[in-house]
Amino acid sequence: MVQAEIFHLWVIEKPSNMSIAQLRKEFPADKAGLHVLIAESEKPYHARKVTLLNGPHTVLSPVAYLSGVNIVRDACHHPVIGKYIKKVQFDELMQTLDLPMEELKKFGADVLERFDNPYVDHQVTSIMLNSFPKFETRDLPGLKIYLERKGELPKGLVLGLAAIITYYKGGTRADGAPIQPNDAQEIMDRLTQLWATNDTRKVAEGVLGATDVIWKETKQNLNEIPGLTDMVTDFLNQIQAKGMLETVKGIL
């Protein structure tokens, strides 16, 4: 290895015929200074990675780009978008996981440090490839769990979804930069058809109900989630009326 980031984690699920202590003795990677965790199950750690690393990426990218920010690191330092990222990370997504909170906070802080890597100009547009499937895998489960646990929708995640929907409208940004969504053609065609109605309610209902082309894994009409259609519609209207940045300020 010539060059790498300092962040690494290898979680090993122990076999049924060995104890964690036995496996640590057999494979003492921790003594070599490696971040290797031997656990009863890898599932909570897989969920933590997808939720707290990939989840924020998926929603911060369209929010940042439509606010005029192109690089993940710059989004972290932005006085408004930076607060939005922390809200999604610590106040929303983190509340949906089942590992100890101190452990989650440490991982969440490490993720933000990684986002802030001064040597990587991570373009937010590169993250937005296939945003809808990513949201379905990384953020939708957390949205549902948050609603179940808190009795209300996570505004940051819902705003992120509205930002994705807005990004798929295409066109140009306020500064003239092109908005060029990239996804499966059937998804692109559906969003073009919905935005052609010039009716944000129809856009929200159409996207949330598109189990045939967007929500293929869950097969759930998201209009059935209490309050989601109204909130997405409201955010779409706000973004159209006053821009993304002012809309973000409204939930902070």
C-alpha positions as CSV (number, residue, x, y, z in Angstrom):
1,M,0.0,0.0,0.0
2,V,1.5,3.3,-1.1
3,Q,-1.2,5.8,0.1
4,A,-4.4,5.5,2.0
5,E,-6.7,7.3,4.4
6,I,-6.2,6.8,8.1
7,F,-9.7,5.5,8.6
8,H,-10.2,1.8,8.5
9,L,-12.3,-0.8,10.3
10,W,-12.5,-4.6,9.8
11,V,-15.4,-6.2,11.7
12,I,-15.2,-10.0,11.9
13,E,-18.3,-12.0,12.9
14,K,-17.0,-14.9,15.1
15,P,-17.9,-18.4,14.0
16,S,-20.3,-20.4,16.1
17,N,-17.7,-22.9,17.3
18,M,-15.4,-20.2,18.8
19,S,-15.6,-17.6,21.4
20,I,-14.6,-13.9,20.8
21,A,-11.6,-14.4,23.2
22,Q,-10.5,-17.5,21.3
23,L,-10.6,-15.7,18.0
24,R,-8.7,-12.7,19.3
25,K,-6.0,-15.1,20.5
26,E,-6.0,-16.9,17.1
27,F,-5.9,-13.6,15.2
28,P,-4.4,-10.9,17.4
29,A,-4.7,-8.1,14.8
30,D,-5.4,-5.5,17.5
31,K,-1.8,-6.1,18.8
32,A,-0.5,-4.9,15.4
33,G,-2.4,-1.6,15.9
34,L,-5.1,-2.5,13.4
35,H,-8.7,-1.5,14.0
36,V,-10.1,-5.0,13.9
37,L,-13.3,-5.7,15.8
38,I,-14.5,-9.3,16.5
39,A,-18.1,-9.4,17.3
40,E,-21.1,-11.7,17.8
41,S,-22.7,-10.2,14.7
42,E,-21.5,-7.8,12.1
43,K,-25.0,-6.5,11.3
44,P,-25.1,-3.6,13.8
45,Y,-21.7,-2.4,12.4
46,H,-22.8,-2.8,8.8
47,A,-25.9,-0.7,9.7
48,R,-23.8,1.9,11.4
49,K,-21.5,2.3,8.4
50,V,-24.3,2.5,5.8
51,T,-26.3,4.9,8.0
52,L,-23.7,7.3,9.4
53,L,-21.2,7.3,6.4
54,N,-23.3,6.7,3.3
55,G,-26.5,8.2,4.7
56,P,-25.3,11.8,5.2
57,H,-23.4,11.7,1.8
58,T,-26.6,10.9,0.0
59,V,-28.6,13.9,1.3
60,L,-25.9,16.4,1.8
61,S,-24.9,16.2,-1.9
62,P,-28.0,17.6,-3.5
63,V,-28.5,20.1,-0.7
64,A,-24.9,21.3,-1.0
65,Y,-24.9,21.5,-4.8
66,L,-28.2,23.4,-5.1
67,S,-26.8,25.8,-2.5
68,G,-23.8,26.5,-4.6
69,V,-21.3,24.2,-2.9
70,N,-19.4,21.7,-5.0
71,I,-17.0,19.9,-2.6
72,V,-17.9,17.8,0.4
73,R,-15.1,19.4,2.5
74,D,-16.5,22.9,1.7
75,A,-20.0,21.7,2.6
76,C,-18.7,20.7,6.1
77,H,-17.2,24.2,6.6
78,H,-20.2,26.1,5.2
79,P,-21.9,28.0,8.0
80,V,-25.4,26.7,7.0
81,I,-24.7,23.4,5.2
82,G,-22.3,22.3,7.9
83,K,-25.0,22.6,10.5
84,Y,-27.4,20.7,8.3
85,I,-24.9,17.8,8.0
86,K,-24.5,17.6,11.7
87,K,-28.2,17.7,12.2
88,V,-28.8,14.8,9.9
89,Q,-25.8,12.9,11.3
90,F,-26.3,13.3,15.1
91,D,-29.9,14.4,15.6
92,E,-31.6,12.1,13.1
93,L,-29.7,9.2,11.7
94,M,-27.8,8.4,14.8
95,Q,-31.0,8.1,16.8
96,T,-32.1,5.2,14.6
97,L,-29.3,2.8,15.5
98,D,-29.0,0.4,18.4
99,L,-25.3,0.5,19.4
100,P,-24.2,2.5,22.5
101,M,-24.5,6.2,21.9
102,E,-21.0,7.1,22.9
103,E,-19.7,4.6,20.3
104,L,-22.0,6.1,17.7
105,K,-20.9,9.6,18.5
106,K,-17.3,8.7,18.1
107,F,-17.9,7.0,14.7
108,G,-20.0,10.0,13.6
109,A,-17.2,12.4,14.5
110,D,-14.7,10.2,12.6
111,V,-17.0,10.3,9.6
112,L,-17.1,14.1,9.6
113,E,-13.4,14.3,10.0
114,R,-13.1,12.0,7.0
115,F,-15.5,14.3,5.0
116,D,-13.1,17.1,5.9
117,N,-10.0,15.5,4.4
118,P,-7.9,18.3,3.0
119,Y,-6.3,16.1,0.4
120,V,-9.5,14.8,-1.3
121,D,-11.6,17.2,-3.4
122,H,-14.7,15.0,-3.3
123,Q,-17.2,16.4,-5.8
124,V,-20.8,16.2,-4.5
125,T,-21.9,15.5,-8.1
126,S,-20.0,12.2,-8.1
127,I,-22.0,11.1,-5.1
128,M,-25.3,11.9,-6.7
129,L,-25.1,9.2,-9.3
130,N,-28.2,7.0,-8.8
131,S,-29.4,9.1,-5.8
132,F,-32.8,7.5,-5.5
133,P,-31.6,3.9,-5.1
134,K,-29.0,5.2,-2.6
135,F,-31.7,7.1,-0.6
136,E,-33.8,3.9,-0.5
137,T,-30.9,1.8,0.9
138,R,-29.2,4.4,3.1
139,D,-31.7,6.9,4.4
140,L,-35.3,5.5,4.0
141,P,-34.9,2.9,6.7
142,G,-33.7,5.6,9.2
143,L,-36.6,7.9,8.2
144,K,-39.1,5.2,9.1
145,I,-37.3,4.2,12.4
146,Y,-37.1,7.9,13.4
147,L,-40.8,8.4,12.8
148,E,-41.6,5.2,14.8
149,R,-39.4,6.2,17.7
150,K,-39.9,10.0,17.8
151,G,-43.5,10.3,16.5
152,E,-42.4,12.8,13.9
153,L,-40.6,12.9,10.6
154,P,-36.9,13.8,10.5
155,K,-36.9,17.1,8.7
156,G,-33.3,16.9,7.5
157,L,-33.8,13.6,5.8
158,V,-37.0,14.7,4.2
159,L,-35.4,17.9,3.0
160,G,-32.7,15.8,1.5
161,L,-35.2,13.8,-0.4
162,A,-36.9,17.0,-1.6
163,A,-33.4,18.2,-2.7
164,I,-32.9,15.0,-4.7
165,I,-36.3,15.4,-6.4
166,T,-35.4,19.0,-7.2
167,Y,-32.0,18.1,-8.6
168,Y,-33.7,15.6,-10.9
169,K,-35.6,18.5,-12.4
170,G,-32.4,19.5,-14.2
171,G,-31.8,23.0,-15.6
172,T,-29.2,25.3,-14.2
173,R,-28.2,26.5,-10.7
174,A,-28.5,30.1,-9.6
175,D,-24.8,30.7,-10.6
176,G,-25.3,29.1,-14.1
177,A,-23.8,25.8,-13.3
178,P,-25.6,22.9,-15.0
179,I,-27.8,20.5,-13.0
180,Q,-27.2,17.1,-14.7
181,P,-28.9,14.2,-12.8
182,N,-27.7,10.7,-13.8
183,D,-29.8,7.6,-13.0
184,A,-31.6,4.8,-14.7
185,Q,-33.4,6.1,-17.8
186,E,-36.8,5.0,-16.5
187,I,-36.3,7.1,-13.4
188,M,-35.1,10.1,-15.4
189,D,-38.2,9.8,-17.7
190,R,-40.6,9.6,-14.8
191,L,-39.1,12.7,-13.1
192,T,-39.3,14.6,-16.4
193,Q,-42.9,13.7,-16.8
194,L,-43.8,14.7,-13.2
195,W,-41.9,18.0,-13.3
196,A,-43.7,18.8,-16.7
197,T,-46.9,19.1,-14.7
198,N,-45.6,22.2,-12.9
199,D,-47.5,20.9,-9.8
200,T,-45.2,20.2,-6.8
201,R,-48.0,18.1,-5.2
202,K,-48.2,15.9,-8.2
203,V,-44.4,15.7,-8.3
204,A,-44.2,14.6,-4.6
205,E,-47.1,12.1,-4.9
206,G,-45.7,10.7,-8.2
207,V,-42.2,10.2,-6.8
208,L,-43.3,8.8,-3.4
209,G,-45.7,6.4,-5.2
210,A,-43.3,5.2,-7.9
211,T,-42.9,1.6,-6.6
212,D,-42.4,0.4,-10.2
213,V,-39.3,2.5,-11.0
214,I,-37.9,4.1,-7.9
215,W,-38.8,2.2,-4.7
216,K,-38.2,-1.3,-6.2
217,E,-36.7,-2.8,-3.1
218,T,-39.2,-1.7,-0.5
219,K,-42.2,-1.9,-2.9
220,Q,-43.9,0.6,-0.6
221,N,-46.0,3.6,-1.7
222,L,-44.3,6.2,0.5
223,N,-47.4,8.4,0.3
224,E,-48.7,6.0,3.0
225,I,-46.1,7.3,5.5
226,P,-48.0,9.8,7.7
227,G,-47.1,13.4,6.8
228,L,-44.4,12.6,4.3
229,T,-46.3,13.8,1.1
230,D,-47.2,17.1,2.8
231,M,-43.7,17.7,4.0
232,V,-42.0,16.9,0.7
233,T,-44.5,19.1,-1.1
234,D,-43.8,21.9,1.3
235,F,-40.1,21.7,0.9
236,L,-40.4,21.5,-2.9
237,N,-42.4,24.7,-2.8
238,Q,-39.9,26.4,-0.5
239,I,-37.0,25.4,-2.6
240,Q,-38.8,26.8,-5.7
241,A,-39.7,30.0,-4.0
242,K,-36.7,31.0,-2.0
243,G,-33.9,28.6,-2.9
244,M,-32.2,25.7,-1.2
245,L,-30.0,27.6,1.2
246,E,-32.9,29.6,2.7
247,T,-34.9,26.4,2.9
248,V,-32.1,24.7,4.9
249,K,-32.0,27.7,7.3
250,G,-35.6,27.1,8.1
251,I,-35.1,23.7,9.7
252,L,-32.0,24.6,11.7
